[in-house]
């Protein structure tokens, strides 16, 4: 971009009010049709609705956006508008599409000159408007706040916004005067007074989220409503735990929340995109459950989700009643801990119940899980077994196809699941991929391990080697128990030896050693056996 700014094309013919017809633009988005606009008023009428909608979504002045559009494209008649759907004179390429033409530029001393430049070529007028708004809100590569003076939260009126554009959006220092004249002539400022419509819903105020804040402001009311005033950037609360007691669904499609920092009474309104909610994973179910009599609140939505919930009574009042369950929600807290809620049918109403208040009638398997490092591996043999998204015969477990499709593959194991039927299951990942499956251990081939008893004394020689809870790469996935180096020159009792034969036939040895009152496995090269 010339002078590291978005280049502009200022058309004097338009300012004089001269107009001629143009051919219809090949629009993809049919919300805007610019067919043979013959006057400025006609062009304004056709563009106002889309300009207002986009400006509201990005908290920009509609009057300024439309004035720039008028100035830059001569109300749809400029070469860029007709041939490239480029209504704001923005340079560059749009998903690889560009249009070359001569443009008027200004040097650092304000002296005009002409240069051939590439300008973005858009598929529609709407795409041009959306891209302009994106630039206003996200700035340039070296400064994302480059146009922050144009934002409504920072500019007290449209004149302050146009002033912020001079010598920034345009290299002309009088750019704002041209815009102000257009706004005044066509009374474009009336477009700025169209307040957003908001649908409010109260909540209990006990649910919470965390503030991320970047790029959003706090307000005393929902933005672009009567008397709404910015209270500063939401980033000043970044990382804070806030409670939410009301939602406001704006007609621009955004959801706003009234928030309060824990331990304070001051409340703000903020765009929901400034908040981080807990991760919630939904899955379908079709089972029957029974309320077990536990006292637990029933909710209109999943508790602590972006859809703030209200109480629908207590599960205790439905003790021993059966209920249909059609959905499951697994909530992951910020700490990583998980909880589960079920969507239940009570009478003819659906509501959400905590999993501890409802017993599932289906006879699922019980599984004991143990995490591992994910660095140990095995090979898939697969015949007769399936891959699953969860351990088979557990809630929401679904087959992902036969394990034979991975036959011969080396897989890494990061968790075990001991089922109550005596089988051991493993969560596996093929090397070089991120997709994980659960599979019965009988579908895997582990390295051959030959154990033998010993009764000798050894000494740690100071070699850096990981101590493990089990033999490394065995079916009993191991976890670290420290490093042998920390026990340098210490003696240890050795009561077992494991000879591991790799798939290639190479062998390695580990000893089971006693460190303090705990046994663990050490590589043979880290322990010298005393003669």
Helices and strands as residue ranges (DSSP letters): G 2-4, H 12-15, H 40-58, H 62-73, H 79-84, E 98-106, E 112-120, H 125-138, G 148-150, H 158-165, H 175-185, G 188-193, E 198-211, E 217-219, E 230-233, G 234-237, E 241-250, E 255-261, E 267-271, G 272-274, E 275-276, E 279-291, E 297-299, E 311-314, G 315-318, E 322-332, E 338-346, E 349-354, G 355-357, E 358-360, E 367-380, E 386-388, E 399-402, G 403-406, E 410-419, E 424-430, E 436-440, G 441-443, E 444-445, E 448-460, E 466-468, E 480-483, G 484-487, E 491-501, E 507-515, E 518-523, G 524-526, E 527-529
